[in-house]
Amino acid sequence: MAGVLVKSLSQRKCFTIEASSSVKDAADKLTEFNIGAMPVIDSQGNVVGIISERDISRYICNEKLNLDESISKIMSKNIISCDLEISVSELMETMTNRKIRHMPIIDKHKLIGIVSIGDVVNHIIHKYEVENDALRNYINGFS
């Protein structure tokens, strides 16, 4: 069933941050909301990048630590996104091949959410749990 996971995730709150925000602002927001990444938007609300814990960690390791630096200098600008119709297997394949852990959900050029690799894995685990329960009930029905 294409898009079931992504459609359900598009209903939850998606935290964003403006490109002019500082590294400290981004770190504070990621910590406050206990998330690993946020889409970065411009003043018109268009997605222009994504900032992740990994981006901040790389910045800390490679540069002089300047918490006032604009996140536009360290964010990932190559946005890999999905739409509402993507299947779980397509998500898993794209995220694995591209080595990314978060993907913005964009529909008709509008940001509507974000999906993480954890969301995908939890969805797959839940699917197998449901299948196992159904098989167990089926088998027990013949006992």
Secondary structure by P-SEA (a helix, b strand, c coil): cccaaaaaaaacbbbbbcccccaaaaaaaaaaacccbbbbbcccccccccccaaaaaaaaaccccccccccccccccccccccccccaaaaaaaaaaacccbbbbbccccccccccaaaaaaaaaaaaaaaaaaaaaaaaaac
